[in-house]
C-alpha cells in the first residue's frame, strides 16, 4: 500500500508572488475597466435607442454624505467619451447637502447612459465608506487622553478587487489605513502564533525576515500581552478586550508599544474605547458593511 509523503512537493509554494504591488492609480484603472467590461460586454443595446449626440446631465445627492470617488466616476465616463466634461460643485472629501447638484456633465448621450450605473456604483459605495469613517473620526474628537491622538483604522475586510479604492475612501473620510495588503505589513494573529510555536518564536521569525515592513502581533488576554512585551513587540493588537481591560493594558504597556483596539467595534462604543488611551482603533464595518449613498443622475432634455 502506497503511503503518501508528508513532505510538500518542491513544485508547490506557500505564497503566490505576483511580482509587483499595485498602486492606487493602477487599481483605479483596473476597477474602471472591469466595471465597464462586466456591464457593457459586447454592446449596450439600450443606449443605441438614442441619438449619439452631445447631451447634458446633472448628478444629485439625496442625503448628507462625504463625497468620494470622483476619479472613478469621471474615469467611467471618459473611458467612453474622452472629451466628456464634468463640473463638480463639491470637492472630494466635502460634506454634501441633501437634494443638491453634485456635478454637471457634458458628454455624448450614449456615453452618459452607458457609464451611468458603473460610475454611480463607485460613487455610492466609496462615498458611504468616507461618510461612515468621518462619523467615527468626529465622534472621538475632544475625548482622547492619548497625547499622540487616536487613529481610526480600517481592516482587510474589503470587497474583492476594490481594496485600494475602499482604503482610499477611508483616508478621504479622515481615517487611516491598517496595512493595505499582505505585502504592506506583518500581522501575527492567533493561527500564526499557534503554527509558529508561540508569541516569542513568531516575533523572532518575523524580525528575521528583515522585510522592511511593520510587525504587529495580536493578543487575546493579559498573559499574552505580557509575553508580547517581553518579546519586544512594538505594535500590539488587543483583540476583543473590554474598555476596562484596554485601559489596564495601556497602563501595563506604559508606552513600550503601540496599542490597537479591535473586535466588532461600532459607533456607540467608540468614545469609551478612545478614552482608554489606546493609540489606534480598527473597525471592519468601514469597508465590509456597505450602504449605498443615494445619488440620482438625470439627463436634461
C-alpha positions as CSV (number, residue, x, y, z in Angstrom):
1,X,0.0,0.0,0.0
2,X,1.4,3.4,-1.0
3,X,1.9,5.8,1.8
4,X,1.8,9.5,0.8
5,X,4.8,11.6,1.7
6,X,4.4,14.1,4.5
7,X,6.9,16.4,2.8
8,X,5.4,19.1,0.5
9,X,6.1,18.9,-3.2
10,X,9.0,21.1,-4.2
11,X,6.9,22.4,-7.0
12,X,4.4,23.9,-4.6
13,X,4.8,27.2,-2.7
14,X,3.3,28.7,0.4
15,X,3.0,32.0,-1.4
16,X,1.9,33.2,-4.8
17,X,4.2,36.1,-5.8
18,X,2.8,38.4,-8.4
19,X,6.0,40.4,-9.0
20,X,4.6,43.9,-8.0
21,X,2.5,45.7,-5.6
22,X,-0.4,47.5,-7.3
23,X,-0.6,51.3,-6.9
24,X,-3.8,53.2,-6.4
25,X,-3.8,54.5,-9.9
26,X,-3.3,51.0,-11.3
27,X,-6.1,49.8,-9.2
28,X,-8.4,52.6,-10.3
29,X,-7.8,51.9,-14.0
30,X,-8.4,48.2,-13.4
31,X,-11.6,49.0,-11.4
32,X,-12.9,51.1,-14.3
33,X,-12.1,48.6,-16.9
34,X,-13.6,45.7,-15.0
35,X,-16.8,47.7,-14.2
36,X,-17.4,48.6,-17.8
37,X,-16.5,45.2,-19.1
38,X,-18.9,43.4,-16.8
39,X,-21.8,45.8,-17.6
40,X,-21.3,46.5,-21.3
41,X,-19.8,43.4,-22.7
42,X,-20.2,43.3,-26.5
43,X,-22.7,46.2,-26.6
44,X,-25.1,48.4,-24.6
45,X,-28.1,47.8,-26.8
46,X,-30.4,50.1,-24.9
47,X,-28.1,53.1,-25.4
48,X,-28.4,52.6,-29.2
49,X,-32.1,53.7,-28.9
50,X,-30.9,57.3,-28.5
51,X,-29.0,59.5,-31.0
52,X,-25.3,59.7,-30.2
53,X,-25.3,63.5,-29.8
54,X,-23.9,65.9,-27.2
55,X,-26.1,65.9,-24.1
56,X,-26.1,67.3,-20.6
57,X,-26.9,65.8,-17.3
58,X,-26.8,66.5,-13.6
59,X,-25.9,64.3,-10.7
60,X,-27.9,64.9,-7.5
61,X,-27.4,63.6,-4.0
62,X,-30.5,62.9,-1.9
63,X,-28.8,62.7,1.6
64,X,-26.0,64.3,3.5
65,X,-22.7,62.4,2.8
66,X,-19.0,62.8,2.2
67,X,-18.2,62.9,-1.5
68,X,-15.7,60.2,-2.5
69,X,-14.9,58.5,-5.8
70,X,-14.7,61.5,-8.2
71,X,-11.9,60.0,-10.3
72,X,-13.7,56.6,-10.6
73,X,-16.9,58.4,-11.7
74,X,-15.1,60.6,-14.3
75,X,-13.0,57.6,-15.4
76,X,-16.0,55.6,-16.3
77,X,-17.4,58.4,-18.4
78,X,-14.2,59.4,-20.1
79,X,-13.4,55.9,-21.0
80,X,-16.4,56.0,-23.3
81,X,-16.2,59.7,-24.2
82,X,-12.6,61.1,-23.8
83,X,-14.0,64.6,-24.4
84,X,-16.6,64.5,-21.6
85,X,-16.6,67.4,-19.2
86,X,-17.6,67.2,-15.6
87,X,-18.0,70.3,-13.4
88,X,-18.1,69.5,-9.7
89,X,-19.9,71.6,-7.2
90,X,-18.2,69.8,-4.3
91,X,-14.6,68.8,-3.8
92,X,-13.5,65.3,-3.0
93,X,-14.0,64.8,0.8
94,X,-16.6,67.6,1.1
95,X,-19.8,67.0,3.0
96,X,-22.7,67.3,0.5
97,X,-26.0,68.8,1.5
98,X,-29.2,66.7,0.7
99,X,-31.0,67.4,-2.5
100,X,-28.2,69.4,-4.2
101,X,-26.5,69.1,-7.5
102,X,-23.1,67.4,-7.1
103,X,-21.9,67.9,-10.6
104,X,-22.9,68.8,-14.2
105,X,-21.9,66.7,-17.1
106,X,-21.5,67.4,-20.8
107,X,-20.8,64.3,-23.0
108,X,-22.3,62.3,-25.8
109,X,-25.7,60.9,-24.7
110,X,-24.8,57.2,-25.2
111,X,-21.6,57.6,-23.1
112,X,-23.6,59.2,-20.3
113,X,-26.2,56.4,-20.3
114,X,-23.7,53.5,-20.6
115,X,-21.4,54.9,-17.9
116,X,-24.2,55.8,-15.5
117,X,-24.5,52.7,-13.4
118,X,-20.8,51.7,-13.2
119,X,-19.9,55.3,-12.3
120,X,-22.7,55.6,-9.7
121,X,-21.8,52.2,-8.2
122,X,-18.3,53.5,-7.4
123,X,-19.5,56.9,-6.1
124,X,-22.3,55.5,-3.9
125,X,-20.1,52.9,-2.3
126,X,-16.9,54.9,-1.8
127,X,-18.9,57.9,-0.5
128,X,-20.6,55.7,2.1
129,X,-17.2,54.5,3.4
130,X,-15.9,58.0,3.5
131,X,-19.1,59.1,5.3
132,X,-19.1,56.4,8.0
133,X,-15.4,56.9,8.6
134,X,-16.0,60.6,9.0
135,X,-18.6,59.9,11.6
136,X,-16.2,57.7,13.7
137,X,-13.4,60.3,13.4
138,X,-15.8,63.1,14.5
139,X,-17.2,61.0,17.4
140,X,-13.9,60.9,19.2
141,X,-12.8,64.5,18.8
142,X,-12.1,66.0,22.2
143,X,-12.3,62.8,24.2
144,X,-8.9,61.4,23.6
145,X,-6.5,61.4,26.6
146,X,-3.6,59.9,24.5
147,X,-1.2,62.8,23.7
148,X,-0.4,61.0,20.4
149,X,-4.1,61.1,19.5
150,X,-6.0,58.0,18.4
151,X,-6.3,56.9,14.8
152,X,-9.4,55.3,13.3
153,X,-8.3,52.5,11.0
154,X,-9.8,50.1,8.5
155,X,-9.1,46.4,8.1
156,X,-8.6,44.0,5.2
157,X,-12.3,43.1,5.2
158,X,-12.9,44.7,1.8
159,X,-14.8,43.9,-1.4
160,X,-12.6,41.7,-3.6
161,X,-11.0,43.9,-6.3
162,X,-11.8,47.1,-4.5
163,X,-9.2,47.1,-1.7
164,X,-7.3,50.2,-2.8
165,X,-10.4,52.1,-3.6
166,X,-12.1,51.4,-0.3
167,X,-8.9,52.2,1.7
168,X,-8.6,55.4,-0.3
169,X,-12.2,56.2,0.8
170,X,-11.2,55.7,4.5
171,X,-8.5,58.3,4.1
172,X,-10.9,60.7,2.4
173,X,-13.2,60.3,5.4
174,X,-10.3,61.3,7.8
175,X,-9.3,57.8,8.8
176,X,-6.1,55.9,8.4
177,X,-5.2,52.6,6.8
178,X,-4.2,49.4,8.6
179,X,-1.8,47.6,6.3
180,X,-3.0,47.9,2.7
181,X,-2.5,44.3,2.0
182,X,-0.4,41.3,3.0
183,X,2.7,42.8,1.3
184,X,2.3,46.0,3.4
185,X,2.9,44.7,6.9
186,X,3.2,41.6,9.1
187,X,0.2,41.0,11.4
188,X,0.7,37.9,13.5
189,X,-2.7,36.5,14.5
190,X,-3.7,33.6,16.7
191,X,-3.3,31.0,13.9
192,X,0.2,32.3,13.1
193,X,1.1,32.1,16.7
194,X,-0.1,28.5,17.0
195,X,1.6,27.4,13.9
196,X,4.9,29.2,14.8
197,X,5.0,27.7,18.3
198,X,4.2,30.7,20.4
199,X,4.4,34.5,20.6
200,X,8.1,34.7,21.1
201,X,9.0,32.4,18.2
202,X,6.6,34.1,15.9
203,X,8.0,37.6,16.7
204,X,11.6,36.4,16.3
205,X,10.7,34.8,12.9
206,X,9.1,38.0,11.8
207,X,12.1,40.1,12.7
208,X,14.4,37.6,11.0
209,X,12.7,38.3,7.7
210,X,14.1,41.8,7.5
211,X,11.1,42.6,5.3
212,X,11.2,46.4,5.9
213,X,7.5,46.5,7.0
214,X,5.8,47.0,10.3
215,X,5.3,44.0,12.6
216,X,2.2,43.7,14.8
217,X,1.0,40.9,17.0
218,X,-2.5,40.1,18.2
219,X,-3.1,39.2,21.8
220,X,-6.3,38.0,23.5
221,X,-5.6,38.4,27.2
222,X,-3.1,39.9,29.6
223,X,-0.9,36.9,29.8
224,X,-0.3,37.1,26.0
225,X,0.1,40.9,26.2
226,X,2.9,40.4,28.8
227,X,4.5,37.7,26.6
228,X,4.4,40.1,23.6
229,X,6.0,42.9,25.6
230,X,8.7,40.6,27.0
231,X,9.5,39.5,23.4
232,X,10.0,43.1,22.3
233,X,6.8,43.7,20.4
234,X,6.4,47.3,19.3
235,X,2.8,47.1,18.0
236,X,0.1,45.1,19.6
237,X,-3.5,44.4,18.7
238,X,-5.9,43.9,21.6
239,X,-8.5,41.5,20.3
240,X,-11.9,41.8,21.9
241,X,-10.7,43.5,25.1
242,X,-13.3,45.4,27.1
243,X,-12.8,49.1,27.5
244,X,-11.8,48.5,31.2
245,X,-9.3,45.9,30.0
246,X,-7.9,48.2,27.4
247,X,-7.3,50.9,30.0
248,X,-5.4,48.3,32.1
249,X,-3.4,47.3,29.0
250,X,-2.5,50.9,28.4
251,X,-1.1,51.1,32.0
252,X,0.7,47.8,31.7
253,X,2.3,48.7,28.4
254,X,3.4,52.1,29.6
255,X,4.2,53.3,26.0
256,X,6.5,50.5,25.3
257,X,4.4,49.5,22.2
258,X,1.5,50.9,20.2
259,X,-1.8,49.5,21.2
260,X,-4.6,48.9,18.8
261,X,-8.2,48.0,19.8
262,X,-10.1,45.6,17.5
263,X,-13.1,43.3,17.5
264,X,-16.6,44.2,16.4
265,X,-16.3,47.9,17.4
266,X,-19.2,50.2,16.4
267,X,-20.2,53.8,16.8
268,X,-21.8,53.5,20.2
269,X,-18.6,52.1,21.7
270,X,-16.0,54.3,20.1
271,X,-15.8,57.1,22.6
272,X,-15.4,54.7,25.6
273,X,-12.6,53.0,23.7
274,X,-10.8,56.2,22.7
275,X,-11.0,57.3,26.4
276,X,-8.9,54.3,27.4
277,X,-5.8,55.8,25.8
278,X,-5.2,53.3,23.1
279,X,-3.3,54.5,20.0
280,X,-5.5,53.0,17.3
281,X,-8.9,51.6,16.8
282,X,-9.6,49.3,13.8
283,X,-13.1,48.9,12.5
284,X,-14.1,46.3,9.9
285,X,-17.5,47.8,9.1
286,X,-16.0,50.8,7.4
287,X,-15.4,48.7,4.3
288,X,-17.4,45.5,4.8
289,X,-20.9,46.7,5.7
290,X,-21.7,48.9,2.6
291,X,-24.8,51.0,2.4
292,X,-25.2,52.9,-0.9
293,X,-25.4,56.7,-0.7
294,X,-28.5,57.9,-2.6
295,X,-27.4,59.6,-5.8
296,X,-29.5,60.3,-8.9
297,X,-28.3,61.1,-12.4
298,X,-30.8,63.0,-14.7
299,X,-30.3,63.7,-18.3
300,X,-31.5,67.2,-19.2
301,X,-34.0,67.3,-22.1
